[in-house]
Amino acid sequence: MGAGSIFLVVVLLCILVGLVLRSSSTAAPQIQFGRKPKGIGLNTSIIFQVRDAKHHVKAVHVQVEQDAKVYNIPLQQTNLAAPKPVWWKVWAKSPESRWMFTTRVGRQPVRDLQQGRASLHIIATNDSWGRFFRGGRADVSLDLPVRFAPPSIEVLTTQHYINQGGCDMVVFKVSSGTVDSGVRVGSYFFPSWPVKESMPQTRLAIFAYPYDLDPSTPARIVARDDADNQSATSFTYRVFPKKFHSDTINLTDDFMNRVVPTIMSQTQDLDDQGSLLKNFLLINGHLRQMEAQQLIEFSKKTAPRLLWTQPFIELPSKVEASFADYRTYTYGGQVVDHQTHLGFDLAGLQHMPIQAANDGVVVYAGFFGIYGNAVILDHGCGLQTLYGHMSSISVKPGESVKHGQVIGRSGETGLAGGDHLHFTVLLDGIPVNPTEWWDPHWIHDRIQAKVVQYQQG
């Protein structure tokens, strides 16, 4: 047998092996939900991804089955990675096929659907030669409740008085099946929490009117059930507008030379802008915004219950700056920036001990950009406190701390002009006025009395 014949035999054997392997493949696509549905409502959104590492995804179907009737649901699809396979390269591994699908199921797309229960089926097949050339098949089936009535909301507390930039708390009941509820104020959402573990349908929601929000912005209690039905209700409240202070800060080269290089060196996401002033403006603006988003992420680590029972500690010191002070920055006689100071600057002795304002858990301890060395404590139900510009930190993430416990010492790290503590109270990552939380009467009337009343109910 000549060399050409041997080569031909080898090629044919490779093709034959490829055909055998492909025809014997039992690999099926994988189906992954963006958020696994817990029920079917009037118009429930379903988002899922279909991927196959070995074969091309050939077909995807969504069906709802109820009382032996099957309803096909139309799909919208997005090609994330679906290169066309070359049919004759049977020995070659196909590139990954990946699709994103969105659809809606419920009474609106399926008029004959009835309340009760139904099965949701998602079926995906690939182009493998398994199952006698019908392709590998994945079938995800979910037995789900079908519910068309939106969740009910019963408001329990009566009067609510909120200062602009401040907080209050509302208590309400929701119907069974509710999976998400809280207070929506404009684009802000403040989630609710069970008043007591044994009473999951009685909820408390601490909410705020942020300092920069129009006081006429409506607030609503909203709820969503496991079938994605949604409801909203109004409640009685009054917002008191507040005028905040303004201040001017004159930037000097000495100050910027002291603070800018350290922050730039410890923040990898910042690129040198080529001048000291430009780098300061990058830190004061862009980095400040980045850290505001990070504070919202930290808020998601909150405990589902209040961790404290006492008013928050106000550090005995001189107030150098207050909450929501509007700052104008000048350099060389020219206005170069505007920012809002969202906390209190408290100055006392150099390297004075910093006490935890209340019982809580450390969610962050380390260098935090404009705040320098900082500690963030979680006090439960979305409430957190931030301590910035510290010279030293004596706690670590995950550690439980007590009311008044020393967590570090004041300093001048970050964008600090001198030794002091920057103190911020955060609700779901949004800065709010600390003065309310320092007031024992406010704490009792707005929070504690309501909690005790409805825990006993």
C-alpha positions as a Markdown table, in Angstrom:
| # | Residue | x | y | z |
|---|---|---|---|---|
| 1 | Met | 0.0 | 0.0 | 0.0 |
| 2 | Gly | 1.4 | 3.4 | -1.1 |
| 3 | Ala | 1.9 | 6.4 | 1.1 |
| 4 | Gly | -1.1 | 8.1 | -0.5 |
| 5 | Ser | -3.3 | 5.2 | 0.2 |
| 6 | Ile | -2.2 | 5.1 | 3.8 |
| 7 | Phe | -3.0 | 8.8 | 4.2 |
| 8 | Leu | -6.4 | 8.3 | 2.7 |
| 9 | Val | -7.1 | 5.4 | 5.1 |
| 10 | Val | -6.0 | 7.5 | 8.1 |
| 11 | Val | -8.3 | 10.4 | 6.9 |
| 12 | Leu | -11.3 | 8.0 | 6.5 |
| 13 | Leu | -10.6 | 6.5 | 9.9 |
| 14 | Cys | -10.6 | 10.0 | 11.5 |
| 15 | Ile | -13.9 | 10.9 | 9.8 |
| 16 | Leu | -15.3 | 7.5 | 10.9 |
| 17 | Val | -14.2 | 8.1 | 14.5 |
| 18 | Gly | -15.7 | 11.6 | 14.4 |
| 19 | Leu | -19.0 | 10.3 | 13.1 |
| 20 | Val | -19.2 | 7.6 | 15.8 |
| 21 | Leu | -18.3 | 10.1 | 18.5 |
| 22 | Arg | -20.8 | 12.7 | 17.3 |
| 23 | Ser | -23.6 | 10.2 | 16.7 |
| 24 | Ser | -23.1 | 8.7 | 20.2 |
| 25 | Ser | -23.0 | 12.1 | 22.0 |
| 26 | Thr | -25.6 | 12.6 | 24.7 |
| 27 | Ala | -24.4 | 16.1 | 25.6 |
| 28 | Ala | -27.3 | 18.5 | 26.0 |
| 29 | Pro | -27.5 | 22.3 | 26.3 |
| 30 | Gln | -27.5 | 24.0 | 29.7 |
| 31 | Ile | -30.4 | 26.2 | 30.7 |
| 32 | Gln | -29.7 | 28.9 | 33.4 |
| 33 | Phe | -32.2 | 31.4 | 34.8 |
| 34 | Gly | -31.4 | 35.0 | 35.4 |
| 35 | Arg | -33.9 | 34.9 | 38.3 |
| 36 | Lys | -35.6 | 31.6 | 38.8 |
| 37 | Pro | -39.4 | 32.2 | 38.6 |
| 38 | Lys | -41.4 | 31.3 | 41.7 |
| 39 | Gly | -44.8 | 31.8 | 40.2 |
| 40 | Ile | -46.8 | 32.9 | 37.2 |
| 41 | Gly | -48.8 | 36.1 | 37.3 |
| 42 | Leu | -50.5 | 38.5 | 34.9 |
| 43 | Asn | -47.4 | 39.2 | 33.0 |
| 44 | Thr | -44.4 | 37.5 | 34.5 |
| 45 | Ser | -41.0 | 38.2 | 33.0 |
| 46 | Ile | -38.7 | 35.2 | 32.4 |
| 47 | Ile | -35.0 | 35.6 | 31.5 |
| 48 | Phe | -32.8 | 32.7 | 30.8 |
| 49 | Gln | -29.6 | 31.7 | 29.0 |
| 50 | Val | -29.0 | 28.6 | 26.9 |
| 51 | Arg | -25.4 | 27.5 | 26.4 |
| 52 | Asp | -23.6 | 24.5 | 24.9 |
| 53 | Ala | -19.9 | 24.1 | 25.0 |
| 54 | Lys | -19.7 | 21.3 | 22.4 |
| 55 | His | -22.6 | 21.8 | 20.0 |
| 56 | His | -24.6 | 24.5 | 18.3 |
| 57 | Val | -28.0 | 25.3 | 19.9 |
| 58 | Lys | -30.5 | 24.5 | 17.3 |
| 59 | Ala | -33.9 | 25.2 | 18.9 |
| 60 | Val | -35.4 | 26.6 | 22.1 |
| 61 | His | -39.1 | 26.5 | 23.1 |
| 62 | Val | -41.1 | 27.7 | 26.1 |
| 63 | Gln | -44.4 | 26.2 | 26.9 |
| 64 | Val | -47.0 | 26.6 | 29.7 |
| 65 | Glu | -49.1 | 23.5 | 30.5 |
| 66 | Gln | -52.3 | 23.6 | 32.5 |
| 67 | Asp | -55.1 | 21.0 | 32.6 |
| 68 | Ala | -53.6 | 19.0 | 29.7 |
| 69 | Lys | -53.5 | 22.1 | 27.5 |
| 70 | Val | -50.1 | 23.3 | 26.2 |
| 71 | Tyr | -49.5 | 26.9 | 25.2 |
| 72 | Asn | -46.4 | 27.9 | 23.2 |
| 73 | Ile | -44.8 | 31.2 | 24.3 |
| 74 | Pro | -43.0 | 33.5 | 21.9 |
| 75 | Leu | -39.4 | 34.3 | 22.6 |
| 76 | Gln | -37.0 | 37.2 | 22.1 |
| 77 | Gln | -33.5 | 36.1 | 21.7 |
| 78 | Thr | -30.0 | 37.7 | 21.8 |
| 79 | Asn | -27.0 | 36.0 | 20.2 |
| 80 | Leu | -24.3 | 36.1 | 22.8 |
| 81 | Ala | -22.0 | 33.6 | 21.0 |
| 82 | Ala | -23.4 | 31.3 | 18.3 |
| 83 | Pro | -20.9 | 30.8 | 15.5 |
| 84 | Lys | -22.1 | 28.6 | 12.6 |
| 85 | Pro | -20.5 | 25.1 | 12.7 |
| 86 | Val | -18.8 | 23.7 | 9.7 |
| 87 | Trp | -20.8 | 20.5 | 9.0 |
| 88 | Trp | -18.1 | 18.4 | 7.4 |
| 89 | Lys | -15.5 | 19.0 | 10.1 |
| 90 | Val | -17.0 | 16.2 | 12.2 |
| 91 | Trp | -13.8 | 15.7 | 14.1 |
| 92 | Ala | -13.5 | 19.3 | 15.2 |
| 93 | Lys | -14.8 | 20.7 | 18.5 |
| 94 | Ser | -17.5 | 23.3 | 17.9 |
| 95 | Pro | -17.1 | 26.7 | 19.6 |
| 96 | Glu | -19.4 | 27.5 | 22.5 |
| 97 | Ser | -23.0 | 28.4 | 21.5 |
| 98 | Arg | -24.7 | 30.8 | 23.9 |
| 99 | Trp | -28.0 | 32.6 | 23.7 |
| 100 | Met | -30.0 | 34.9 | 26.0 |
| 101 | Phe | -33.8 | 34.7 | 25.9 |
| 102 | Thr | -36.5 | 36.8 | 27.4 |
| 103 | Thr | -40.3 | 36.2 | 27.4 |
| 104 | Arg | -43.4 | 36.8 | 29.4 |
| 105 | Val | -45.9 | 34.3 | 30.7 |
| 106 | Gly | -49.3 | 34.9 | 32.4 |
| 107 | Arg | -52.8 | 35.9 | 31.8 |
| 108 | Gln | -51.9 | 38.7 | 29.4 |
| 109 | Pro | -49.9 | 36.5 | 26.9 |
| 110 | Val | -52.1 | 33.4 | 27.6 |
| 111 | Arg | -55.8 | 34.5 | 27.9 |
| 112 | Asp | -57.0 | 31.0 | 28.8 |
| 113 | Leu | -54.7 | 30.6 | 31.7 |
| 114 | Gln | -56.5 | 30.1 | 35.0 |
| 115 | Gln | -55.4 | 30.7 | 38.7 |
| 116 | Gly | -54.2 | 27.6 | 40.4 |
| 117 | Arg | -51.0 | 25.8 | 39.2 |
| 118 | Ala | -49.3 | 25.3 | 35.9 |
| 119 | Ser | -46.1 | 23.8 | 34.6 |
| 120 | Leu | -43.5 | 25.9 | 32.8 |
| 121 | His | -41.3 | 24.0 | 30.3 |
| 122 | Ile | -38.1 | 25.3 | 28.7 |
| 123 | Ile | -36.8 | 22.9 | 26.0 |
| 124 | Ala | -33.5 | 23.3 | 24.2 |
| 125 | Thr | -31.9 | 21.1 | 21.6 |
| 126 | Asn | -28.5 | 21.1 | 19.9 |
| 127 | Asp | -27.2 | 19.9 | 16.6 |
| 128 | Ser | -25.4 | 16.8 | 17.9 |
| 129 | Trp | -26.2 | 13.4 | 16.3 |
| 130 | Gly | -27.3 | 11.9 | 19.5 |
| 131 | Arg | -30.8 | 10.5 | 20.1 |
| 132 | Phe | -30.8 | 9.1 | 16.5 |
| 133 | Phe | -29.8 | 12.4 | 15.0 |
| 134 | Arg | -32.5 | 14.4 | 16.8 |
| 135 | Gly | -29.9 | 16.3 | 18.9 |
| 136 | Gly | -29.1 | 16.5 | 22.6 |
| 137 | Arg | -32.1 | 17.8 | 24.6 |
| 138 | Ala | -32.5 | 19.7 | 27.8 |
| 139 | Asp | -35.9 | 20.1 | 29.4 |
| 140 | Val | -36.4 | 22.3 | 32.5 |
| 141 | Ser | -39.8 | 21.9 | 34.1 |
| 142 | Leu | -41.2 | 24.0 | 37.0 |
| 143 | Asp | -44.5 | 23.4 | 38.7 |
| 144 | Leu | -45.6 | 26.9 | 39.7 |
| 145 | Pro | -48.5 | 28.7 | 41.4 |
| 146 | Val | -50.6 | 30.8 | 39.1 |
| 147 | Arg | -51.8 | 34.0 | 40.8 |
| 148 | Phe | -53.3 | 37.1 | 39.2 |
| 149 | Ala | -54.3 | 39.2 | 42.2 |
| 150 | Pro | -51.5 | 41.7 | 43.2 |
| 151 | Pro | -50.2 | 41.5 | 46.8 |
| 152 | Ser | -52.3 | 43.4 | 49.3 |
| 153 | Ile | -50.7 | 46.1 | 51.5 |
| 154 | Glu | -52.2 | 47.3 | 54.9 |
| 155 | Val | -50.5 | 50.3 | 56.4 |
| 156 | Leu | -50.3 | 50.0 | 60.2 |
| 157 | Thr | -48.6 | 53.2 | 61.3 |
| 158 | Thr | -50.4 | 56.5 | 60.9 |
| 159 | Gln | -48.5 | 59.7 | 60.9 |
| 160 | His | -45.0 | 60.0 | 59.4 |
| 161 | Tyr | -42.9 | 63.2 | 59.6 |
| 162 | Ile | -39.7 | 63.4 | 57.5 |
| 163 | Asn | -37.1 | 66.2 | 57.3 |
| 164 | Gln | -35.5 | 66.6 | 53.9 |
| 165 | Gly | -32.3 | 64.6 | 54.2 |
| 166 | Gly | -33.7 | 62.6 | 57.1 |
| 167 | Cys | -35.6 | 59.4 | 57.8 |
| 168 | Asp | -38.8 | 57.9 | 59.3 |
| 169 | Met | -40.2 | 54.4 | 59.5 |
| 170 | Val | -43.4 | 52.9 | 58.3 |
| 171 | Val | -44.9 | 49.5 | 59.4 |
| 172 | Phe | -47.2 | 47.6 | 57.2 |
| 173 | Lys | -48.6 | 44.1 | 56.4 |
| 174 | Val | -48.4 | 42.3 | 53.1 |
| 175 | Ser | -50.3 | 39.2 | 51.9 |
| 176 | Ser | -48.8 | 35.7 | 51.7 |
| 177 | Gly | -46.6 | 35.1 | 48.6 |
| 178 | Thr | -45.1 | 38.6 | 48.8 |
| 179 | Val | -41.3 | 38.3 | 48.1 |
| 180 | Asp | -40.3 | 42.0 | 47.9 |
| 181 | Ser | -41.7 | 45.1 | 49.5 |
| 182 | Gly | -40.6 | 48.5 | 50.7 |
| 183 | Val | -40.9 | 52.3 | 50.2 |
| 184 | Arg | -40.2 | 53.9 | 46.8 |
| 185 | Val | -39.4 | 57.6 | 46.9 |
| 186 | Gly | -38.7 | 58.8 | 43.4 |
| 187 | Ser | -36.0 | 56.6 | 42.0 |
| 188 | Tyr | -34.9 | 55.4 | 45.4 |
| 189 | Phe | -36.1 | 52.1 | 46.9 |
| 190 | Phe | -35.8 | 51.4 | 50.6 |
| 191 | Pro | -36.6 | 47.6 | 51.3 |
| 192 | Ser | -38.6 | 46.3 | 54.2 |
| 193 | Trp | -37.7 | 43.8 | 56.9 |
| 194 | Pro | -39.8 | 41.6 | 59.1 |
| 195 | Val | -40.7 | 43.2 | 62.4 |
| 196 | Lys | -40.2 | 39.9 | 64.0 |
| 197 | Glu | -39.0 | 36.6 | 62.6 |
| 198 | Ser | -42.2 | 34.8 | 63.6 |
| 199 | Met | -44.2 | 37.6 | 61.8 |
| 200 | Pro | -42.8 | 37.7 | 58.2 |
| 201 | Gln | -45.8 | 39.4 | 56.7 |
| 202 | Thr | -45.6 | 42.4 | 59.2 |
| 203 | Arg | -42.8 | 44.6 | 57.8 |
| 204 | Leu | -40.9 | 47.7 | 58.8 |
| 205 | Ala | -39.2 | 50.0 | 56.3 |
| 206 | Ile | -36.9 | 52.8 | 57.3 |
| 207 | Phe | -37.0 | 55.3 | 54.4 |
| 208 | Ala | -35.5 | 58.6 | 53.6 |
| 209 | Tyr | -36.0 | 61.8 | 51.6 |
| 210 | Pro | -32.4 | 62.3 | 50.3 |
| 211 | Tyr | -31.0 | 65.8 | 50.7 |
| 212 | Asp | -31.1 | 66.5 | 46.9 |
| 213 | Leu | -34.6 | 65.2 | 46.3 |
| 214 | Asp | -37.6 | 67.5 | 45.7 |
| 215 | Pro | -39.7 | 67.3 | 48.9 |
| 216 | Ser | -42.8 | 67.1 | 46.7 |
| 217 | Thr | -41.6 | 63.8 | 45.3 |
| 218 | Pro | -44.3 | 61.2 | 46.1 |
| 219 | Ala | -43.5 | 58.2 | 48.4 |
| 220 | Arg | -45.3 | 54.9 | 48.0 |
| 221 | Ile | -45.3 | 51.5 | 49.6 |
| 222 | Val | -44.7 | 48.9 | 46.9 |
| 223 | Ala | -44.9 | 45.1 | 46.9 |
| 224 | Arg | -44.2 | 42.3 | 44.5 |
| 225 | Asp | -45.2 | 38.7 | 44.9 |
| 226 | Asp | -43.7 | 35.4 | 43.7 |
| 227 | Ala | -45.7 | 35.6 | 40.5 |
| 228 | Asp | -44.2 | 39.0 | 39.7 |
| 229 | Asn | -47.6 | 40.8 | 40.3 |
| 230 | Gln | -47.0 | 44.3 | 41.7 |
| 231 | Ser | -49.0 | 46.7 | 43.8 |
| 232 | Ala | -48.5 | 50.2 | 45.3 |
| 233 | Thr | -50.3 | 52.2 | 48.0 |
| 234 | Ser | -50.0 | 55.6 | 49.5 |
| 235 | Phe | -49.6 | 56.4 | 53.2 |
| 236 | Thr | -49.9 | 59.5 | 55.3 |
| 237 | Tyr | -46.7 | 61.5 | 55.6 |
| 238 | Arg | -45.4 | 65.1 | 55.6 |
| 239 | Val | -42.0 | 66.3 | 54.4 |
| 240 | Phe | -40.3 | 69.3 | 55.8 |
| 241 | Pro | -38.0 | 71.1 | 53.4 |
| 242 | Lys | -34.6 | 72.1 | 54.7 |
| 243 | Lys | -32.0 | 74.6 | 53.6 |
| 244 | Phe | -28.4 | 73.4 | 53.8 |
| 245 | His | -25.3 | 75.4 | 54.4 |
| 246 | Ser | -22.8 | 76.5 | 51.8 |
| 247 | Asp | -19.0 | 76.8 | 52.2 |
| 248 | Thr | -15.9 | 77.7 | 50.1 |
| 249 | Ile | -12.7 | 75.7 | 50.3 |
| 250 | Asn | -9.5 | 77.4 | 48.9 |
| 251 | Leu | -7.2 | 74.7 | 47.5 |
| 252 | Thr | -3.5 | 75.1 | 48.1 |
| 253 | Asp | -0.5 | 73.2 | 46.5 |
| 254 | Asp | 0.6 | 72.2 | 50.0 |
| 255 | Phe | -2.7 | 70.5 | 50.7 |
| 256 | Met | -2.9 | 68.8 | 47.4 |
| 257 | Asn | 0.7 | 67.7 | 47.5 |
| 258 | Arg | 0.0 | 66.0 | 50.9 |
| 259 | Val | -3.3 | 64.2 | 50.0 |
| 260 | Val | -3.3 | 63.5 | 46.2 |
| 261 | Pro | -0.2 | 61.3 | 45.7 |
| 262 | Thr | -1.2 | 58.9 | 48.5 |
| 263 | Ile | -4.8 | 58.5 | 47.2 |
| 264 | Met | -3.6 | 58.0 | 43.6 |
| 265 | Ser | -1.0 | 55.4 | 44.6 |
| 266 | Gln | -3.6 | 53.4 | 46.5 |
| 267 | Thr | -6.4 | 53.6 | 43.9 |
| 268 | Gln | -5.5 | 51.5 | 40.9 |
| 269 | Asp | -8.6 | 52.6 | 38.8 |
| 270 | Leu | -7.3 | 56.2 | 38.6 |
| 271 | Asp | -5.0 | 57.3 | 35.7 |
| 272 | Asp | -2.6 | 60.2 | 36.2 |
| 273 | Gln | -4.1 | 63.3 | 34.6 |
| 274 | Gly | -0.7 | 65.1 | 34.3 |
| 275 | Ser | -1.2 | 67.8 | 36.9 |
| 276 | Leu | -1.7 | 68.0 | 40.6 |
| 277 | Leu | -5.0 | 70.0 | 40.2 |
| 278 | Lys | -6.4 | 67.6 | 37.6 |
| 279 | Asn | -5.6 | 64.6 | 39.8 |
| 280 | Phe | -7.3 | 66.3 | 42.7 |
| 281 | Leu | -10.4 | 67.0 | 40.6 |
| 282 | Leu | -10.4 | 63.4 | 39.5 |
| 283 | Ile | -10.4 | 62.2 | 43.1 |
| 284 | Asn | -12.9 | 64.8 | 44.3 |
| 285 | Gly | -15.4 | 64.0 | 41.5 |
| 286 | His | -14.9 | 60.7 | 39.8 |
| 287 | Leu | -13.6 | 58.7 | 42.7 |
| 288 | Arg | -16.2 | 60.2 | 45.0 |
| 289 | Gln | -18.9 | 58.9 | 42.6 |
| 290 | Met | -17.3 | 55.5 | 42.5 |
| 291 | Glu | -17.2 | 55.2 | 46.2 |
| 292 | Ala | -20.9 | 56.3 | 46.5 |
| 293 | Gln | -21.8 | 53.3 | 44.4 |
| 294 | Gln | -19.5 | 51.1 | 46.5 |
| 295 | Leu | -21.4 | 52.3 | 49.6 |
| 296 | Ile | -24.6 | 51.0 | 48.0 |
| 297 | Glu | -23.0 | 47.6 | 47.4 |
| 298 | Phe | -21.8 | 47.5 | 51.1 |
| 299 | Ser | -25.5 | 48.2 | 52.1 |
| 300 | Lys | -26.5 | 44.8 | 50.6 |
| 301 | Lys | -24.5 | 43.1 | 53.4 |
| 302 | Thr | -26.9 | 44.4 | 56.0 |
| 303 | Ala | -28.5 | 42.1 | 58.7 |
| 304 | Pro | -32.3 | 41.5 | 58.3 |
| 305 | Arg | -33.0 | 42.8 | 61.8 |
| 306 | Leu | -32.0 | 45.8 | 64.0 |
| 307 | Leu | -28.8 | 45.1 | 65.8 |
| 308 | Trp | -29.0 | 48.0 | 68.3 |
| 309 | Thr | -31.3 | 49.1 | 71.1 |
| 310 | Gln | -29.8 | 52.5 | 72.2 |
| 311 | Pro | -29.5 | 55.9 | 70.6 |
| 312 | Phe | -26.4 | 56.5 | 68.5 |
| 313 | Ile | -23.3 | 58.1 | 70.1 |
| 314 | Glu | -22.4 | 61.6 | 69.2 |
| 315 | Leu | -18.7 | 62.0 | 69.7 |
| 316 | Pro | -18.0 | 64.9 | 72.0 |
| 317 | Ser | -16.1 | 67.2 | 69.7 |
| 318 | Lys | -16.1 | 70.4 | 67.7 |
| 319 | Val | -18.3 | 70.3 | 64.5 |
| 320 | Glu | -16.2 | 71.6 | 61.6 |
| 321 | Ala | -18.6 | 70.7 | 58.8 |
| 322 | Ser | -22.2 | 69.5 | 58.7 |
| 323 | Phe | -24.4 | 67.2 | 56.6 |
| 324 | Ala | -25.1 | 68.3 | 53.0 |
| 325 | Asp | -22.9 | 71.4 | 53.2 |
| 326 | Tyr | -22.5 | 72.6 | 49.6 |
| 327 | Arg | -18.9 | 73.2 | 48.9 |
| 328 | Thr | -17.3 | 75.4 | 46.3 |
| 329 | Tyr | -13.6 | 74.7 | 45.6 |
| 330 | Thr | -11.4 | 77.5 | 44.4 |
| 331 | Tyr | -7.8 | 77.5 | 43.2 |
| 332 | Gly | -5.8 | 80.6 | 42.3 |
| 333 | Gly | -8.9 | 82.7 | 42.7 |
| 334 | Gln | -10.9 | 80.6 | 40.2 |
| 335 | Val | -13.8 | 78.2 | 41.0 |
| 336 | Val | -12.7 | 74.7 | 39.9 |
| 337 | Asp | -15.3 | 72.3 | 41.5 |
| 338 | His | -18.5 | 71.9 | 43.5 |
| 339 | Gln | -19.3 | 68.9 | 45.8 |
| 340 | Thr | -21.6 | 68.2 | 48.7 |
| 341 | His | -20.2 | 67.1 | 52.0 |
| 342 | Leu | -22.4 | 64.1 | 53.2 |
| 343 | Gly | -21.5 | 63.8 | 56.8 |
| 344 | Phe | -20.2 | 65.5 | 59.9 |
| 345 | Asp | -16.5 | 66.5 | 60.4 |
| 346 | Leu | -15.8 | 66.2 | 64.1 |
| 347 | Ala | -12.5 | 67.4 | 65.6 |
| 348 | Gly | -11.1 | 67.0 | 69.1 |
| 349 | Leu | -7.7 | 65.9 | 70.4 |
| 350 | Gln | -5.2 | 64.6 | 67.9 |
| 351 | His | -5.6 | 60.9 | 67.4 |
| 352 | Met | -8.6 | 60.9 | 69.6 |
| 353 | Pro | -10.2 | 57.5 | 70.2 |
| 354 | Ile | -13.2 | 56.8 | 67.9 |
| 355 | Gln | -16.2 | 55.0 | 69.4 |
| 356 | Ala | -18.6 | 52.8 | 67.5 |
| 357 | Ala | -21.9 | 54.8 | 67.4 |
| 358 | Asn | -23.9 | 51.7 | 68.2 |
| 359 | Asp | -23.9 | 47.9 | 68.2 |
| 360 | Gly | -23.1 | 46.4 | 64.8 |
| 361 | Val | -20.9 | 44.4 | 62.6 |
| 362 | Val | -17.8 | 45.6 | 60.6 |
| 363 | Val | -18.5 | 45.3 | 56.9 |
| 364 | Tyr | -15.4 | 47.2 | 55.8 |
| 365 | Ala | -12.1 | 48.3 | 57.4 |
| 366 | Gly | -9.3 | 49.7 | 55.3 |
| 367 | Phe | -8.2 | 52.4 | 52.9 |
| 368 | Phe | -11.3 | 53.9 | 51.2 |
| 369 | Gly | -10.2 | 56.7 | 48.8 |
| 370 | Ile | -11.4 | 60.2 | 49.8 |
| 371 | Tyr | -12.2 | 58.9 | 53.3 |
| 372 | Gly | -8.7 | 57.5 | 53.8 |
| 373 | Asn | -8.5 | 54.8 | 56.5 |
| 374 | Ala | -12.2 | 54.0 | 57.1 |
| 375 | Val | -14.5 | 51.7 | 59.0 |
| 376 | Ile | -18.1 | 50.9 | 58.0 |
| 377 | Leu | -20.4 | 49.3 | 60.5 |
| 378 | Asp | -23.7 | 47.6 | 59.8 |
| 379 | His | -26.5 | 48.1 | 62.3 |
| 380 | Gly | -29.2 | 46.1 | 60.5 |
| 381 | Cys | -32.2 | 46.8 | 58.2 |
| 382 | Gly | -30.1 | 48.9 | 55.8 |
| 383 | Leu | -28.6 | 51.2 | 58.4 |
| 384 | Gln | -24.8 | 51.7 | 58.5 |
| 385 | Thr | -22.3 | 54.2 | 59.7 |
| 386 | Leu | -19.0 | 55.3 | 58.2 |
| 387 | Tyr | -15.9 | 56.6 | 60.1 |
| 388 | Gly | -13.3 | 58.2 | 57.9 |
| 389 | His | -9.8 | 59.9 | 57.9 |
| 390 | Met | -8.6 | 57.6 | 60.7 |
| 391 | Ser | -5.0 | 57.3 | 61.6 |
| 392 | Ser | -5.4 | 53.7 | 62.8 |
| 393 | Ile | -8.0 | 51.0 | 62.8 |
| 394 | Ser | -8.5 | 48.4 | 65.5 |
| 395 | Val | -11.3 | 46.2 | 64.1 |
| 396 | Lys | -11.6 | 43.9 | 61.1 |
| 397 | Pro | -14.4 | 42.9 | 58.7 |
| 398 | Gly | -16.9 | 40.5 | 60.2 |
| 399 | Glu | -16.2 | 41.5 | 63.8 |
| 400 | Ser | -19.1 | 42.3 | 66.1 |
| 401 | Val | -18.7 | 45.6 | 68.0 |
| 402 | Lys | -20.6 | 47.1 | 70.9 |
| 403 | His | -22.0 | 50.6 | 71.5 |
| 404 | Gly | -19.1 | 52.8 | 72.5 |
| 405 | Gln | -16.3 | 50.3 | 71.7 |
| 406 | Val | -13.1 | 52.0 | 70.4 |
| 407 | Ile | -12.7 | 51.0 | 66.7 |
| 408 | Gly | -9.7 | 53.2 | 65.9 |
| 409 | Arg | -8.3 | 56.8 | 66.2 |
| 410 | Ser | -8.8 | 60.0 | 64.3 |
| 411 | Gly | -6.4 | 61.2 | 61.8 |
| 412 | Glu | -5.9 | 63.1 | 58.5 |
| 413 | Thr | -5.9 | 60.4 | 55.9 |
| 414 | Gly | -7.8 | 60.7 | 52.6 |
| 415 | Leu | -9.0 | 64.2 | 51.7 |
| 416 | Ala | -8.6 | 65.6 | 55.3 |
| 417 | Gly | -7.3 | 69.1 | 55.9 |
| 418 | Gly | -6.4 | 68.2 | 59.5 |
| 419 | Asp | -6.9 | 65.6 | 62.2 |
| 420 | His | -10.6 | 64.8 | 62.6 |
| 421 | Leu | -13.3 | 62.2 | 62.1 |
| 422 | His | -15.6 | 62.2 | 59.2 |
| 423 | Phe | -18.9 | 60.5 | 60.3 |
| 424 | Thr | -21.7 | 59.5 | 58.0 |
| 425 | Val | -25.0 | 57.7 | 58.6 |
| 426 | Leu | -26.1 | 55.6 | 55.6 |
| 427 | Leu | -29.5 | 54.1 | 54.8 |
| 428 | Asp | -29.3 | 51.5 | 52.1 |
| 429 | Gly | -26.1 | 53.2 | 51.0 |
| 430 | Ile | -27.7 | 56.7 | 50.8 |
| 431 | Pro | -26.2 | 59.3 | 53.2 |
| 432 | Val | -28.8 | 60.7 | 55.7 |
| 433 | Asn | -28.6 | 63.4 | 58.4 |
| 434 | Pro | -26.9 | 61.9 | 61.5 |
| 435 | Thr | -28.5 | 64.4 | 63.9 |
| 436 | Glu | -31.7 | 62.4 | 64.0 |
| 437 | Trp | -29.9 | 59.2 | 65.0 |
| 438 | Trp | -28.1 | 61.1 | 67.9 |
| 439 | Asp | -31.5 | 62.2 | 69.3 |
| 440 | Pro | -32.9 | 59.8 | 72.0 |
| 441 | His | -36.5 | 61.3 | 71.6 |
| 442 | Trp | -36.4 | 60.9 | 67.8 |
| 443 | Ile | -35.1 | 57.3 | 68.1 |
| 444 | His | -37.9 | 56.4 | 70.6 |
| 445 | Asp | -40.7 | 58.0 | 68.7 |
| 446 | Arg | -39.8 | 57.2 | 65.1 |
| 447 | Ile | -38.2 | 53.7 | 65.6 |
| 448 | Gln | -38.3 | 52.0 | 68.9 |
| 449 | Ala | -41.9 | 52.6 | 70.0 |
| 450 | Lys | -43.2 | 51.4 | 66.6 |
| 451 | Val | -41.1 | 48.3 | 66.7 |
| 452 | Val | -42.1 | 47.4 | 70.2 |
| 453 | Gln | -45.8 | 48.0 | 69.5 |
| 454 | Tyr | -46.0 | 45.8 | 66.4 |
| 455 | Gln | -43.7 | 43.1 | 67.8 |
| 456 | Gln | -46.3 | 42.6 | 70.5 |
| 457 | Gly | -49.2 | 42.7 | 68.1 |
